[in-house]
């Protein structure tokens, strides 16, 4: 039997008593034998930590302390992680089956970047596909992300050798886009697992601060791809948002 890579799953929590349990239970149910589970809490004031403690046997590392924002907490999780691959599965995100990790790594070959798909879930419990076209691994590169997050953050398993910290002080709202571009600049091998990893709870910090997020996204793309290509790509993104009716205040 070949050696199975160690997967570090990181869940960031803050005042999420209503949905943290389902996230933890979906991790605890995984059949994959080489998992490290890390929870980074931002000093929750509700029952979040009480619920977490009920599942302490399934959690390898638990940290509860003040953080600057979500991405600061994610950096803490990465520093604590000892796995070969990392998976960010936040409170409210739920692994779709007990075999998603086993399925994702059943035919792996130590690729730099393993990815798949998610199903988006809204507050009413409705599910629908990720809003961007799923990219083929043969064509995937950091340039694929000139049009934004074509792969959901919760559908990524980057190998340790390409990890980078989130630049949350420079990009506090859309640091995941900047992070993905930077790690993919280092990646040499990619594999599309073709697995739906989880349901992704709609409504992150970027959707709550949409105008500021658009400005930040523009600056990220300009940094990585230059002004003229970014102007063009942002016009395309704007057009897509208008067609979906998602351009709000």
C-alpha positions as CSV (number, residue, x, y, z in Angstrom):
1,X,0.0,0.0,0.0
2,X,1.4,3.4,-1.0
3,X,2.0,6.1,1.6
4,X,-1.0,8.3,1.9
5,X,-0.2,12.0,2.2
6,X,-1.2,13.7,5.5
7,X,-4.1,16.1,5.1
8,X,-4.3,19.1,7.4
9,X,-7.9,20.4,7.6
10,X,-8.3,23.9,9.1
11,X,-11.6,25.3,10.3
12,X,-11.7,28.9,11.4
13,X,-14.5,29.8,13.8
14,X,-16.1,32.8,15.4
15,X,-19.5,32.9,17.0
16,X,-20.9,30.1,14.8
17,X,-22.8,28.0,17.2
18,X,-25.6,27.4,14.8
19,X,-23.5,25.6,12.1
20,X,-20.1,24.5,13.5
21,X,-21.3,21.1,14.6
22,X,-22.2,19.9,11.1
23,X,-18.8,21.0,9.8
24,X,-17.0,19.1,12.6
25,X,-19.1,16.0,12.2
26,X,-18.4,15.9,8.4
27,X,-14.6,15.9,9.2
28,X,-14.9,13.3,11.9
29,X,-16.8,11.0,9.5
30,X,-14.0,11.0,6.9
31,X,-12.7,7.5,6.1
32,X,-9.3,8.7,5.0
33,X,-6.8,7.5,7.7
34,X,-4.2,10.3,7.6
35,X,-5.9,13.5,8.7
36,X,-4.9,16.3,11.1
37,X,-7.8,18.5,12.2
38,X,-7.1,22.1,13.4
39,X,-9.7,24.6,14.6
40,X,-8.7,28.2,15.0
41,X,-11.2,30.2,17.0
42,X,-11.3,34.0,17.4
43,X,-12.5,34.0,21.0
44,X,-16.1,33.2,20.3
45,X,-18.6,34.6,22.7
46,X,-21.4,32.2,22.0
47,X,-21.6,28.4,22.5
48,X,-19.1,27.7,19.6
49,X,-16.3,26.5,21.9
50,X,-18.7,24.5,24.0
51,X,-19.8,22.6,20.9
52,X,-16.2,22.2,19.7
53,X,-15.3,20.6,23.1
54,X,-17.9,18.0,22.6
55,X,-15.9,16.7,19.6
56,X,-12.4,17.2,21.1
57,X,-11.3,13.6,20.4
58,X,-11.6,14.4,16.7
59,X,-9.6,17.6,16.9
60,X,-5.8,17.5,17.0
61,X,-5.1,21.2,17.6
62,X,-7.5,23.8,19.1
63,X,-6.5,27.5,19.4
64,X,-8.9,30.2,20.7
65,X,-7.4,33.7,20.7
66,X,-8.0,37.1,19.2
67,X,-7.1,37.5,15.6
68,X,-7.1,40.4,13.2
69,X,-9.4,38.8,10.6
70,X,-10.3,35.5,8.9
71,X,-7.0,35.4,6.9
72,X,-4.9,36.1,10.0
73,X,-6.6,33.1,11.6
74,X,-5.9,31.0,8.5
75,X,-2.2,31.9,8.6
76,X,-2.2,30.7,12.2
77,X,-3.7,27.4,11.1
78,X,-1.1,27.0,8.4
79,X,1.8,27.6,10.8
80,X,0.3,24.9,13.1
81,X,-0.3,22.4,10.3
82,X,2.1,19.5,9.8
83,X,0.4,17.9,6.8
84,X,1.5,17.4,3.2
85,X,-1.7,19.1,1.9
86,X,-4.0,21.7,3.5
87,X,-7.7,22.0,3.2
88,X,-9.6,25.1,4.5
89,X,-13.1,23.9,5.6
90,X,-14.7,26.7,7.6
91,X,-17.6,26.8,9.9
92,X,-20.7,26.2,7.8
93,X,-18.9,24.3,5.1
94,X,-19.7,20.6,5.2
95,X,-17.8,17.7,3.5
96,X,-20.3,16.1,1.1
97,X,-19.5,12.5,2.0
98,X,-17.3,10.5,4.4
99,X,-15.1,9.5,1.4
100,X,-14.3,12.9,-0.2
101,X,-10.7,13.0,0.8
102,X,-10.2,9.3,0.1
103,X,-11.7,9.8,-3.3
104,X,-9.6,12.9,-4.0
105,X,-6.3,11.2,-3.2
106,X,-7.1,7.7,-4.5
107,X,-4.9,8.1,-7.5
108,X,-2.7,11.0,-6.5
109,X,1.0,11.3,-7.4
110,X,2.2,14.1,-5.1
111,X,0.9,16.9,-7.3
112,X,1.5,20.5,-6.2
113,X,-2.2,21.4,-6.5
114,X,-5.1,19.1,-6.3
115,X,-8.6,20.6,-6.8
116,X,-12.2,19.7,-7.3
117,X,-15.6,21.3,-7.0
118,X,-18.1,22.5,-4.4
119,X,-21.8,23.0,-4.1
120,X,-22.9,26.4,-2.9
121,X,-25.6,26.5,-0.2
122,X,-27.6,29.6,0.8
123,X,-29.3,30.5,4.0
124,X,-32.5,28.7,3.0
125,X,-30.6,25.4,2.3
126,X,-30.8,25.6,-1.4
127,X,-27.7,24.3,-3.3
128,X,-26.4,25.2,-6.7
129,X,-23.0,24.9,-8.6
130,X,-20.0,27.2,-8.2
131,X,-20.7,30.2,-10.5
132,X,-17.6,29.9,-12.7
133,X,-16.8,27.3,-15.3
134,X,-14.7,24.5,-13.9
135,X,-11.1,24.6,-15.4
136,X,-9.3,21.7,-17.0
137,X,-6.1,20.7,-15.3
138,X,-4.2,20.7,-18.6
139,X,-5.0,24.4,-19.0
140,X,-4.8,25.5,-15.3
141,X,-2.2,28.0,-14.2
142,X,-2.1,31.2,-12.1
143,X,-3.3,33.0,-15.3
144,X,-6.6,31.1,-15.1
145,X,-7.4,33.3,-12.1
146,X,-7.3,36.6,-14.1
147,X,-11.1,36.2,-14.1
148,X,-11.3,35.8,-10.3
149,X,-11.8,32.6,-8.3
150,X,-12.5,30.1,-11.0
151,X,-12.0,27.4,-8.3
152,X,-13.6,27.8,-4.9
153,X,-11.1,28.2,-2.1
154,X,-12.7,25.2,-0.3
155,X,-12.1,23.0,-3.4
156,X,-8.3,23.4,-3.2
157,X,-5.7,21.1,-1.7
158,X,-2.3,22.8,-2.2
159,X,0.9,20.8,-1.4
160,X,3.0,22.2,1.5
161,X,5.9,23.1,-0.8
162,X,3.8,25.8,-2.5
163,X,2.1,27.3,0.6
164,X,2.3,31.0,1.2
165,X,0.8,33.2,3.9
166,X,-2.2,35.4,3.3
167,X,-1.3,39.0,2.9
168,X,-4.3,40.1,4.9
169,X,-2.9,43.5,5.9
170,X,-2.6,44.5,2.2
171,X,-5.8,42.7,1.1
172,X,-8.1,42.2,4.0
173,X,-11.2,41.3,2.0
174,X,-10.0,39.2,-1.0
175,X,-6.7,37.8,0.2
176,X,-7.7,34.3,-1.0
177,X,-7.5,35.5,-4.6
178,X,-4.0,36.9,-4.1
179,X,-3.0,33.8,-2.2
180,X,-4.2,31.4,-4.9
181,X,-2.4,33.3,-7.7
182,X,0.8,33.3,-5.7
183,X,0.8,29.6,-4.8
184,X,-0.1,28.7,-8.4
185,X,2.9,30.7,-9.6
186,X,5.0,28.1,-7.7
187,X,3.0,25.1,-8.7
188,X,4.3,22.8,-11.5
189,X,1.8,19.9,-11.4
190,X,-1.9,20.0,-11.1
191,X,-4.6,17.4,-10.8
192,X,-8.4,17.8,-11.1
193,X,-9.9,15.2,-8.7
194,X,-13.3,15.7,-10.2
195,X,-14.7,15.3,-6.7
196,X,-17.3,17.6,-5.1
197,X,-15.6,18.2,-1.8
198,X,-18.2,20.1,0.2
199,X,-21.1,22.5,0.4
200,X,-19.8,26.0,0.7
201,X,-21.8,28.4,2.8
202,X,-22.6,31.5,0.8
203,X,-21.9,34.9,2.3
204,X,-18.2,35.5,3.1
205,X,-16.6,38.8,4.0
206,X,-16.2,39.9,0.4
207,X,-19.9,39.6,-0.3
208,X,-20.7,41.7,2.8
209,X,-18.3,44.5,1.6
210,X,-18.9,44.2,-2.1
211,X,-17.7,47.6,-3.3
212,X,-14.5,47.5,-1.3
213,X,-14.0,43.9,-2.5
214,X,-14.2,44.9,-6.1
215,X,-11.6,47.6,-5.6
216,X,-9.3,45.2,-3.8
217,X,-9.8,42.5,-6.4
218,X,-8.9,45.0,-9.1
219,X,-5.7,45.9,-7.3
220,X,-4.8,42.3,-6.8
221,X,-5.2,41.5,-10.5
222,X,-3.3,44.7,-11.5
223,X,-0.4,43.6,-9.2
224,X,-0.1,40.2,-10.8
225,X,-1.1,40.9,-14.4
226,X,-0.7,44.6,-15.2
227,X,-3.1,47.5,-15.6
228,X,-4.4,46.9,-19.2
229,X,-5.2,43.2,-18.9
230,X,-6.8,43.9,-15.6
231,X,-9.1,46.6,-17.0
232,X,-10.2,44.2,-19.7
233,X,-10.8,41.3,-17.3
234,X,-12.6,43.4,-14.8
235,X,-15.0,44.5,-17.6
236,X,-15.6,40.8,-18.2
237,X,-16.2,40.1,-14.5
238,X,-18.6,43.1,-14.3
239,X,-20.5,41.8,-17.3
240,X,-20.8,38.4,-15.7
241,X,-22.0,39.9,-12.4
242,X,-24.6,41.9,-14.2
243,X,-25.9,38.9,-16.1
244,X,-26.2,37.0,-12.8
245,X,-27.9,39.9,-11.1
246,X,-25.3,39.8,-8.4
247,X,-23.9,43.3,-8.5
248,X,-25.3,44.8,-5.3
249,X,-24.3,47.5,-2.9
